[in-house]
Each structure stands twice: as structure tokens, then as C-alpha cells.
């Protein structure tokens, strides 16, 4: 069994706030919550956090948005699309992922005030 087999959609419903804050290893001013830590560990998705955090530094059109909605949509062939929206449904950026073993068909993460969190943690 791989580590990515442990994450289920129902797991995410249990996160309604956070007790701990985690600091991103590469972009130290970016924090994330217990729920996002669970996604990263159980879903093998530390790379996803990297994409969101590093976009704040290297992708100007993303960094300009004070509230961001990150959506990962995984296709049956294990390719995916990662999009960033402005919170009003306007797509700011899209990136194709050639391969991922992320176990869910989709996930949404929010980013604001230098914090990545699950919508249920708002």
C-alpha cells in the first residue's frame, strides 16, 4: 500500500479549524493548517503545497490575488490540471501536471493572508 491510498474525501470533512500551524519549508512566510498537513502526508501531496507556496513568489498574476482558490482535478489517466482562481470564479493561472498519484479526483485549497487551508477550515 502506498501512502497516497490513505486519503479519502470523507477525511477532509473532519477538519473544521486548526490547532497547529505548519511553516512551508521553501517559502517560510507561508503557513498551512492541520487539514492541509493531512492532505500532504496522507495524499503524498507536499508537491501541491510547493506549487501554491512558490507561485506566491514566482507567478506575479497569482501573487497579486489576495484570496486564491487552488483546484486540482485529476483525470483517469493520472494526469491533472492545477488551476488558481481569484475567489470569484475568474481563472488566474492553469498548469498541466503530466502525472500524479494523488488519490482524489479533485481537491480545493484556499490561500489568503499567507495561509493555505481547506475550505472546511474557514
VMD Tcl script that builds the backbone (N, CA, C; Angstrom):
set m [mol new atoms 366]
animate dup $m
set s [atomselect $m all]
$s set {name element resname resid chain x y z} {
  {N N UNK 1 A 0.848 -1.178 0.000}
  {CA C UNK 1 A 0.000 0.000 0.000}
  {C C UNK 1 A 0.892 1.240 0.000}
  {N N UNK 2 A 0.582 2.203 -0.853}
  {CA C UNK 2 A 1.341 3.451 -0.873}
  {C C UNK 2 A 0.726 4.440 0.101}
  {N N UNK 3 A 1.468 5.475 0.413}
  {CA C UNK 3 A 0.953 6.481 1.344}
  {C C UNK 3 A -0.239 7.229 0.759}
  {N N UNK 4 A -0.327 7.326 -0.550}
  {CA C UNK 4 A -1.415 8.080 -1.144}
  {C C UNK 4 A -2.755 7.361 -1.042}
  {N N UNK 5 A -2.773 6.096 -0.717}
  {CA C UNK 5 A -4.028 5.351 -0.604}
  {C C UNK 5 A -4.776 5.685 0.679}
  {N N UNK 6 A -4.161 6.425 1.587}
  {CA C UNK 6 A -4.783 6.677 2.884}
  {C C UNK 6 A -5.718 7.884 2.911}
  {N N UNK 7 A -5.711 8.719 1.912}
  {CA C UNK 7 A -6.534 9.925 1.909}
  {C C UNK 7 A -7.871 9.650 1.225}
  {N N UNK 8 A -8.963 10.002 1.910}
  {CA C UNK 8 A -10.291 9.895 1.314}
  {C C UNK 8 A -10.991 11.241 1.456}
  {N N UNK 9 A -11.992 11.449 0.624}
  {CA C UNK 9 A -12.744 12.707 0.667}
  {C C UNK 9 A -13.407 12.906 2.028}
  {N N UNK 10 A -13.889 11.835 2.635}
  {CA C UNK 10 A -14.537 11.969 3.942}
  {C C UNK 10 A -13.545 12.372 5.033}
  {N N UNK 11 A -12.258 12.055 4.846}
  {CA C UNK 11 A -11.239 12.504 5.797}
  {C C UNK 11 A -11.237 14.021 5.931}
  {N N UNK 12 A -11.448 14.696 4.830}
  {CA C UNK 12 A -11.322 16.149 4.814}
  {C C UNK 12 A -12.429 16.842 5.597}
  {N N UNK 13 A -13.576 16.192 5.722}
  {CA C UNK 13 A -14.708 16.783 6.441}
  {C C UNK 13 A -14.443 16.951 7.934}
  {N N UNK 14 A -13.502 16.205 8.478}
  {CA C UNK 14 A -13.224 16.291 9.914}
  {C C UNK 14 A -12.459 17.560 10.294}
  {N N UNK 15 A -11.923 18.273 9.315}
  {CA C UNK 15 A -11.121 19.456 9.601}
  {C C UNK 15 A -11.987 20.706 9.518}
  {N N UNK 16 A -12.216 21.311 10.687}
  {CA C UNK 16 A -13.076 22.499 10.760}
  {C C UNK 16 A -12.363 23.674 11.422}
  {N N UNK 17 A -11.111 23.590 11.543}
  {CA C UNK 17 A -10.268 24.613 12.151}
  {C C UNK 17 A -8.890 24.000 12.266}
  {N N UNK 18 A -8.005 24.670 12.944}
  {CA C UNK 18 A -6.679 24.091 13.114}
  {C C UNK 18 A -6.172 24.331 14.523}
  {N N UNK 19 A -5.435 23.389 15.040}
  {CA C UNK 19 A -4.786 23.547 16.337}
  {C C UNK 19 A -3.311 23.850 16.170}
  {N N UNK 20 A -2.755 23.484 15.023}
  {CA C UNK 20 A -1.328 23.684 14.774}
  {C C UNK 20 A -1.139 24.424 13.460}
  {N N UNK 21 A -0.072 25.163 13.379}
  {CA C UNK 21 A 0.310 25.850 12.156}
  {C C UNK 21 A 1.626 25.259 11.697}
  {N N UNK 22 A 1.725 25.003 10.420}
  {CA C UNK 22 A 2.932 24.421 9.832}
  {C C UNK 22 A 3.541 25.458 8.891}
  {N N UNK 23 A 4.848 25.549 8.895}
  {CA C UNK 23 A 5.552 26.509 8.054}
  {C C UNK 23 A 6.084 25.789 6.819}
  {N N UNK 24 A 5.832 26.371 5.653}
  {CA C UNK 24 A 6.308 25.771 4.415}
  {C C UNK 24 A 7.834 25.788 4.411}
  {N N UNK 25 A 8.448 24.700 3.995}
  {CA C UNK 25 A 9.902 24.549 4.069}
  {C C UNK 25 A 10.658 25.487 3.126}
  {N N UNK 26 A 10.092 25.789 1.972}
  {CA C UNK 26 A 10.796 26.605 0.992}
  {C C UNK 26 A 10.376 28.070 1.008}
  {N N UNK 27 A 9.151 28.330 1.327}
  {CA C UNK 27 A 8.613 29.709 1.373}
  {C C UNK 27 A 8.174 29.937 2.803}
  {N N UNK 28 A 9.109 30.351 3.633}
  {CA C UNK 28 A 8.951 30.343 5.084}
  {C C UNK 28 A 7.835 31.240 5.627}
  {N N UNK 29 A 7.389 32.227 4.859}
  {CA C UNK 29 A 6.298 33.062 5.358}
  {C C UNK 29 A 4.917 32.471 5.041}
  {N N UNK 30 A 4.874 31.325 4.379}
  {CA C UNK 30 A 3.612 30.642 4.092}
  {C C UNK 30 A 3.368 29.582 5.159}
  {N N UNK 31 A 2.194 29.663 5.759}
  {CA C UNK 31 A 1.773 28.689 6.768}
  {C C UNK 31 A 0.658 27.822 6.193}
  {N N UNK 32 A 0.413 26.682 6.822}
  {CA C UNK 32 A -0.734 25.858 6.460}
  {C C UNK 32 A -1.255 25.135 7.687}
  {N N UNK 33 A -2.445 24.613 7.559}
  {CA C UNK 33 A -3.222 24.098 8.678}
  {C C UNK 33 A -3.092 22.585 8.864}
  {N N UNK 34 A -3.737 22.097 9.919}
  {CA C UNK 34 A -3.775 20.654 10.188}
  {C C UNK 34 A -4.365 19.880 9.002}
  {N N UNK 35 A -5.443 20.377 8.431}
  {CA C UNK 35 A -6.084 19.694 7.314}
  {C C UNK 35 A -5.183 19.610 6.095}
  {N N UNK 36 A -4.473 20.685 5.810}
  {CA C UNK 36 A -3.567 20.702 4.672}
  {C C UNK 36 A -2.367 19.791 4.940}
  {N N UNK 37 A -1.904 19.758 6.184}
  {CA C UNK 37 A -0.824 18.834 6.541}
  {C C UNK 37 A -1.277 17.391 6.314}
  {N N UNK 38 A -2.527 17.098 6.652}
  {CA C UNK 38 A -3.065 15.754 6.435}
  {C C UNK 38 A -3.116 15.428 4.936}
  {N N UNK 39 A -3.559 16.381 4.132}
  {CA C UNK 39 A -3.588 16.175 2.673}
  {C C UNK 39 A -2.183 15.886 2.163}
  {N N UNK 40 A -1.210 16.660 2.625}
  {CA C UNK 40 A 0.171 16.489 2.165}
  {C C UNK 40 A 0.732 15.128 2.572}
  {N N UNK 41 A 0.496 14.732 3.814}
  {CA C UNK 41 A 1.042 13.455 4.304}
  {C C UNK 41 A 0.277 12.253 3.752}
  {N N UNK 42 A -1.038 12.229 3.955}
  {CA C UNK 42 A -1.837 11.063 3.570}
  {C C UNK 42 A -2.035 10.984 2.059}
  {N N UNK 43 A -1.984 12.118 1.387}
  {CA C UNK 43 A -2.191 12.125 -0.058}
  {C C UNK 43 A -0.911 12.221 -0.861}
  {N N UNK 44 A 0.230 12.234 -0.180}
  {CA C UNK 44 A 1.504 12.358 -0.885}
  {C C UNK 44 A 1.568 13.650 -1.687}
  {N N UNK 45 A 1.094 14.737 -1.103}
  {CA C UNK 45 A 0.907 15.963 -1.877}
  {C C UNK 45 A 1.724 17.149 -1.370}
  {N N UNK 46 A 2.894 16.894 -0.851}
  {CA C UNK 46 A 3.754 18.028 -0.471}
  {C C UNK 46 A 4.085 18.858 -1.707}
  {N N UNK 47 A 4.149 18.217 -2.856}
  {CA C UNK 47 A 4.401 18.931 -4.109}
  {C C UNK 47 A 3.310 19.939 -4.406}
  {N N UNK 48 A 2.076 19.633 -4.011}
  {CA C UNK 48 A 0.960 20.545 -4.239}
  {C C UNK 48 A 1.128 21.815 -3.405}
  {N N UNK 49 A 1.554 21.647 -2.168}
  {CA C UNK 49 A 1.825 22.806 -1.314}
  {C C UNK 49 A 2.957 23.643 -1.898}
  {N N UNK 50 A 3.972 22.970 -2.444}
  {CA C UNK 50 A 5.066 23.690 -3.102}
  {C C UNK 50 A 4.546 24.538 -4.249}
  {N N UNK 51 A 3.661 23.967 -5.060}
  {CA C UNK 51 A 3.110 24.705 -6.197}
  {C C UNK 51 A 2.395 25.974 -5.742}
  {N N UNK 52 A 1.596 25.854 -4.701}
  {CA C UNK 52 A 0.840 27.005 -4.204}
  {C C UNK 52 A 1.773 28.027 -3.571}
  {N N UNK 53 A 2.653 27.570 -2.709}
  {CA C UNK 53 A 3.547 28.490 -1.991}
  {C C UNK 53 A 4.513 29.192 -2.933}
  {N N UNK 54 A 5.118 28.456 -3.841}
  {CA C UNK 54 A 6.113 29.059 -4.725}
  {C C UNK 54 A 5.473 29.965 -5.779}
  {N N UNK 55 A 4.213 29.732 -6.092}
  {CA C UNK 55 A 3.515 30.645 -7.002}
  {C C UNK 55 A 3.408 32.044 -6.411}
  {N N UNK 56 A 3.419 32.145 -5.095}
  {CA C UNK 56 A 3.332 33.451 -4.449}
  {C C UNK 56 A 4.590 34.279 -4.717}
  {N N UNK 57 A 5.673 33.596 -4.992}
  {CA C UNK 57 A 6.924 34.296 -5.246}
  {C C UNK 57 A 7.227 34.463 -6.730}
  {N N UNK 58 A 6.904 33.462 -7.527}
  {CA C UNK 58 A 7.368 33.436 -8.904}
  {C C UNK 58 A 6.312 33.690 -9.973}
  {N N UNK 59 A 5.045 33.752 -9.601}
  {CA C UNK 59 A 3.985 33.970 -10.590}
  {C C UNK 59 A 3.209 35.228 -10.188}
  {N N UNK 60 A 3.558 36.337 -10.824}
  {CA C UNK 60 A 3.018 37.649 -10.435}
  {C C UNK 60 A 1.495 37.706 -10.460}
  {N N UNK 61 A 0.874 37.149 -11.501}
  {CA C UNK 61 A -0.580 37.231 -11.599}
  {C C UNK 61 A -1.271 36.471 -10.468}
  {N N UNK 62 A -0.634 35.447 -9.940}
  {CA C UNK 62 A -1.180 34.722 -8.788}
  {C C UNK 62 A -0.932 35.520 -7.511}
  {N N UNK 63 A 0.282 35.972 -7.322}
  {CA C UNK 63 A 0.659 36.688 -6.097}
  {C C UNK 63 A -0.167 37.957 -5.883}
  {N N UNK 64 A -0.664 38.558 -6.954}
  {CA C UNK 64 A -1.472 39.790 -6.840}
  {C C UNK 64 A -2.846 39.538 -6.244}
  {N N UNK 65 A -3.298 38.304 -6.270}
  {CA C UNK 65 A -4.638 37.983 -5.774}
  {C C UNK 65 A -4.622 37.809 -4.254}
  {N N UNK 66 A -5.386 38.611 -3.517}
  {CA C UNK 66 A -5.378 38.491 -2.053}
  {C C UNK 66 A -6.061 37.214 -1.544}
  {N N UNK 67 A -7.011 36.698 -2.329}
  {CA C UNK 67 A -7.670 35.442 -1.982}
  {C C UNK 67 A -7.584 34.540 -3.201}
  {N N UNK 68 A -7.127 33.315 -2.998}
  {CA C UNK 68 A -6.933 32.386 -4.111}
  {C C UNK 68 A -7.613 31.057 -3.822}
  {N N UNK 69 A -8.156 30.485 -4.877}
  {CA C UNK 69 A -8.770 29.163 -4.809}
  {C C UNK 69 A -7.957 28.250 -5.719}
  {N N UNK 70 A -7.255 27.304 -5.115}
  {CA C UNK 70 A -6.479 26.337 -5.883}
  {C C UNK 70 A -7.288 25.064 -6.060}
  {N N UNK 71 A -7.401 24.619 -7.299}
  {CA C UNK 71 A -8.176 23.403 -7.585}
  {C C UNK 71 A -7.308 22.438 -8.373}
  {N N UNK 72 A -7.213 21.228 -7.845}
  {CA C UNK 72 A -6.530 20.151 -8.548}
  {C C UNK 72 A -7.595 19.183 -9.039}
  {N N UNK 73 A -7.604 18.943 -10.355}
  {CA C UNK 73 A -8.541 17.991 -10.958}
  {C C UNK 73 A -7.721 16.887 -11.609}
  {N N UNK 74 A -7.878 15.661 -11.104}
  {CA C UNK 74 A -7.110 14.510 -11.578}
  {C C UNK 74 A -7.963 13.709 -12.559}
  {N N UNK 75 A -7.386 13.401 -13.703}
  {CA C UNK 75 A -8.084 12.618 -14.722}
  {C C UNK 75 A -7.783 11.120 -14.543}
  {N N UNK 76 A -8.543 10.288 -15.230}
  {CA C UNK 76 A -8.405 8.833 -15.127}
  {C C UNK 76 A -7.023 8.345 -15.544}
  {N N UNK 77 A -6.351 9.064 -16.457}
  {CA C UNK 77 A -5.011 8.656 -16.898}
  {C C UNK 77 A -3.904 9.149 -15.955}
  {N N UNK 78 A -4.293 9.686 -14.807}
  {CA C UNK 78 A -3.409 10.182 -13.755}
  {C C UNK 78 A -2.664 11.465 -14.140}
  {N N UNK 79 A -3.127 12.133 -15.168}
  {CA C UNK 79 A -2.671 13.495 -15.416}
  {C C UNK 79 A -3.641 14.410 -14.670}
  {N N UNK 80 A -3.307 15.680 -14.560}
  {CA C UNK 80 A -4.146 16.582 -13.775}
  {C C UNK 80 A -3.996 18.010 -14.277}
  {N N UNK 81 A -4.921 18.840 -13.847}
  {CA C UNK 81 A -4.836 20.268 -14.076}
  {C C UNK 81 A -4.923 20.954 -12.726}
  {N N UNK 82 A -3.991 21.866 -12.480}
  {CA C UNK 82 A -3.991 22.680 -11.277}
  {C C UNK 82 A -4.323 24.104 -11.700}
  {N N UNK 83 A -5.430 24.622 -11.181}
  {CA C UNK 83 A -5.827 25.981 -11.515}
  {C C UNK 83 A -5.839 26.845 -10.265}
  {N N UNK 84 A -5.653 28.129 -10.498}
  {CA C UNK 84 A -5.783 29.126 -9.440}
  {C C UNK 84 A -6.844 30.109 -9.889}
  {N N UNK 85 A -7.844 30.324 -9.031}
  {CA C UNK 85 A -8.903 31.289 -9.302}
  {C C UNK 85 A -8.838 32.396 -8.257}
  {N N UNK 86 A -9.520 33.498 -8.565}
  {CA C UNK 86 A -9.480 34.664 -7.686}
  {C C UNK 86 A -10.539 34.665 -6.592}
  {N N UNK 87 A -11.300 33.618 -6.457}
  {CA C UNK 87 A -12.367 33.567 -5.457}
  {C C UNK 87 A -13.717 33.987 -6.010}
  {N N UNK 88 A -13.715 34.574 -7.202}
  {CA C UNK 88 A -14.951 34.971 -7.877}
  {C C UNK 88 A -15.155 34.179 -9.154}
  {N N UNK 89 A -14.460 33.046 -9.278}
  {CA C UNK 89 A -14.612 32.185 -10.441}
  {C C UNK 89 A -13.732 32.551 -11.626}
  {N N UNK 90 A -12.928 33.600 -11.514}
  {CA C UNK 90 A -12.043 34.005 -12.608}
  {C C UNK 90 A -10.718 33.246 -12.497}
  {N N UNK 91 A -10.393 32.506 -13.548}
  {CA C UNK 91 A -9.145 31.744 -13.549}
  {C C UNK 91 A -7.963 32.691 -13.744}
  {N N UNK 92 A -6.980 32.565 -12.866}
  {CA C UNK 92 A -5.782 33.398 -12.912}
  {C C UNK 92 A -4.638 32.645 -13.587}
  {N N UNK 93 A -4.570 31.345 -13.324}
  {CA C UNK 93 A -3.491 30.532 -13.879}
  {C C UNK 93 A -3.944 29.084 -13.962}
  {N N UNK 94 A -3.402 28.369 -14.927}
  {CA C UNK 94 A -3.660 26.942 -15.076}
  {C C UNK 94 A -2.344 26.263 -15.415}
  {N N UNK 95 A -2.142 25.102 -14.829}
  {CA C UNK 95 A -0.918 24.353 -15.087}
  {C C UNK 95 A -1.269 22.881 -15.256}
  {N N UNK 96 A -0.725 22.276 -16.292}
  {CA C UNK 96 A -0.931 20.854 -16.527}
  {C C UNK 96 A 0.108 20.046 -15.751}
  {N N UNK 97 A -0.351 18.969 -15.128}
  {CA C UNK 97 A 0.502 18.042 -14.392}
  {C C UNK 97 A 0.501 16.740 -15.198}
  {N N UNK 98 A 1.651 16.340 -15.675}
  {CA C UNK 98 A 1.713 15.164 -16.558}
  {C C UNK 98 A 1.388 13.868 -15.840}
  {N N UNK 99 A 1.758 13.771 -14.573}
  {CA C UNK 99 A 1.464 12.556 -13.809}
  {C C UNK 99 A 1.330 12.907 -12.339}
  {N N UNK 100 A 0.340 12.311 -11.700}
  {CA C UNK 100 A 0.204 12.401 -10.254}
  {C C UNK 100 A -0.439 11.121 -9.741}
  {N N UNK 101 A -0.044 10.727 -8.544}
  {CA C UNK 101 A -0.713 9.595 -7.898}
  {C C UNK 101 A -1.614 10.098 -6.765}
  {N N UNK 102 A -1.992 11.375 -6.833}
  {CA C UNK 102 A -2.900 11.924 -5.830}
  {C C UNK 102 A -4.187 11.103 -5.855}
  {N N UNK 103 A -4.660 10.645 -4.691}
  {CA C UNK 103 A -5.741 9.645 -4.663}
  {C C UNK 103 A -7.152 10.171 -4.893}
  {N N UNK 104 A -7.377 11.467 -4.805}
  {CA C UNK 104 A -8.723 12.007 -5.011}
  {C C UNK 104 A -8.871 12.539 -6.431}
  {N N UNK 105 A -10.100 12.534 -6.924}
  {CA C UNK 105 A -10.348 13.080 -8.259}
  {C C UNK 105 A -10.182 14.589 -8.282}
  {N N UNK 106 A -10.435 15.219 -7.143}
  {CA C UNK 106 A -10.286 16.664 -7.065}
  {C C UNK 106 A -10.095 17.103 -5.626}
  {N N UNK 107 A -9.501 18.267 -5.479}
  {CA C UNK 107 A -9.379 18.896 -4.174}
  {C C UNK 107 A -9.287 20.394 -4.387}
  {N N UNK 108 A -9.834 21.121 -3.425}
  {CA C UNK 108 A -9.773 22.578 -3.442}
  {C C UNK 108 A -9.061 23.041 -2.176}
  {N N UNK 109 A -8.109 23.935 -2.350}
  {CA C UNK 109 A -7.405 24.560 -1.233}
  {C C UNK 109 A -7.527 26.068 -1.388}
  {N N UNK 110 A -7.671 26.757 -0.274}
  {CA C UNK 110 A -7.750 28.220 -0.293}
  {C C UNK 110 A -6.442 28.791 0.208}
  {N N UNK 111 A -6.120 29.995 -0.275}
  {CA C UNK 111 A -4.917 30.701 0.171}
  {C C UNK 111 A -5.254 32.173 0.372}
  {N N UNK 112 A -4.992 32.670 1.564}
  {CA C UNK 112 A -5.120 34.094 1.861}
  {C C UNK 112 A -4.299 34.405 3.100}
  {N N UNK 113 A -3.830 35.620 3.205}
  {CA C UNK 113 A -3.021 36.050 4.354}
  {C C UNK 113 A -1.854 35.107 4.621}
  {N N UNK 114 A -1.257 34.599 3.554}
  {CA C UNK 114 A -0.107 33.687 3.626}
  {C C UNK 114 A -0.421 32.357 4.306}
  {N N UNK 115 A -1.678 31.929 4.251}
  {CA C UNK 115 A -2.085 30.648 4.843}
  {C C UNK 115 A -2.808 29.807 3.795}
  {N N UNK 116 A -2.406 28.535 3.684}
  {CA C UNK 116 A -3.093 27.551 2.848}
  {C C UNK 116 A -4.012 26.752 3.771}
  {N N UNK 117 A -5.281 26.621 3.400}
  {CA C UNK 117 A -6.196 25.849 4.234}
  {C C UNK 117 A -7.310 25.223 3.403}
  {N N UNK 118 A -7.980 24.253 4.010}
  {CA C UNK 118 A -9.128 23.612 3.395}
  {C C UNK 118 A -10.338 24.532 3.538}
  {N N UNK 119 A -11.258 24.539 2.596}
  {CA C UNK 119 A -12.455 25.346 2.735}
  {C C UNK 119 A -13.220 25.066 4.043}
  {N N UNK 120 A -13.225 23.827 4.502}
  {CA C UNK 120 A -13.922 23.475 5.747}
  {C C UNK 120 A -13.244 24.068 6.978}
  {N N UNK 121 A -12.011 24.518 6.827}
  {CA C UNK 121 A -11.289 25.106 7.970}
  {C C UNK 121 A -11.510 26.616 8.086}
  {N N UNK 122 A -12.292 27.173 7.189}
  {CA C UNK 122 A -12.548 28.615 7.207}
  {C C UNK 122 A -13.483 28.988 8.338}
}
mol reanalyze $m
mol bondsrecalc $m
mol representation Tube
mol addrep $m
